Amino acid sequence: MVFSSLIFLFLFLPVVLVANMLMKVKLQNYFLLLASWIFFAWGGIGGFLLLLVSLLVNYIVGLGIGYFRRSTLSKAIFIVGLVINIGGLIYYKYLNFIIDNINQNFFSDPESYINYTKIVLPIGISFFTFQAMSYIIDVYKDKVAVQKNFFNLSLYISLFPQLIAGPIVRYETIEDQLKNRTQSLSKIYDGVKRFVLGLAKKVLIANQMAVVADWAFDADPSLLSSSVAWLGLAAYSFQIYFDFSGYSDMAIGLGKMLGFEFLENFNFPYISKSIKEFWRRWHISLSTWFRDYVYIPLGGNKRGVVKTYVNLLIIFVLTGFWHGASWNFLIWGLIHGALLIIERLGFEKALTSVPSFISRVYVLFFVMMSWVFFRSPDLGSSWTYVSALFGGGSGEISFISAGEYIRPWFVALFIVAILASTPFFRILSKWLYTSYRFFGKRSRPIIGYLYMFLTLVFISSVIFLTTVMLVSSSYNPFIYFRF
């Protein structure tokens, strides 16, 4: 079940919201946990059983760490917990990749290959595993108290708004909210607005950009003209941003409706003026997770220049592989790691001395180049696509071929995507909200009502348009579900 599906929008979500509001506070956690398990089990019983095992293991590990706090056994239990979590992630996410590479690189005869049954990747395993690991790490470091209530810990790890594709929520962020959270009509209203904004990003922008991106990237890249290659890359750059930030917006909005406050996960990354700034704005929950739980424990930037650069490369190798078991993701991570090192070597200072436009073009250029490896099916296709961007393709698939996709509505949507990648609409909305100051006291209530009316029109229009699109099309992927 996905947030942008009709069954979620018109059945699951309304039932959960109404039931949660009518239910006694002391029963809400149990109800939300049951709803979250139903939500996850919808995608497959096998994945759901794995989630239950993860919940039970991490609950027991947390209790063990707390109970043996002052003995060496606490550390042993902590290490066992990490091994189980990381081992499960390696088995389900990377074992296929490992065996395939062993077969291809160590056996010349296919008959000598290691025979195995392909392992199906459970949905959301990277997200709920990282949340569970952050909990036991923080318990071991004594940053948070042990959660002795199994159902509350299970709700933290498997709460449906952020279960499948994030954001990665730290236990310390919602530790108190599991016991004490406030719900109000104003929070529900704010949550609905945020959810609808994410829904618009996902269905009205990301899904439409995906059609053009898939057309370009699924073609033989050696046949692409430069213009088509850039069009496909631009479309994919918008698709992945609005797909993932849209999901995060919906998750944050759903959290608000249920009384939870999740931290932001995106902050207009495409306006960044350095790669360092980009990672402060892109997938914030993942970058801060690796910073706090891997980079800093490795020594961060406190053990000399060389060690700092090595640590950065380690982080981005892990970040790349976190996204998927593929050499393409490794290259994607190494590109970002290398750029961060180059900036640390002095290029970041140079970026501050040039006009903002130039530094932003620099970031966009290399971020988009890295998306080629993120999207292409293999390394060979990636390099060929990069070549096509700079005229290396035959041009057999030219811009004329894109006529089926480049309609006036798509051009308009493309412009909207550009503006929505910046704070333009946020600034406009804020200006409209505060514009009553420029009018007399008698007119101010009218301006307030007008703002509310326009907000309701926006919400209604998005719900109507997304419903029409979802009914008329079965194409509704979420990129980050595969991670």
Summary of the structure (lengths in Angstrom):
residues: 483
radius of gyration: 23.9
end to end distance: 15.9
largest distance: 84.8
contacts: 1523
relative contact order: 0.10
helix: 75%
strand: 0%
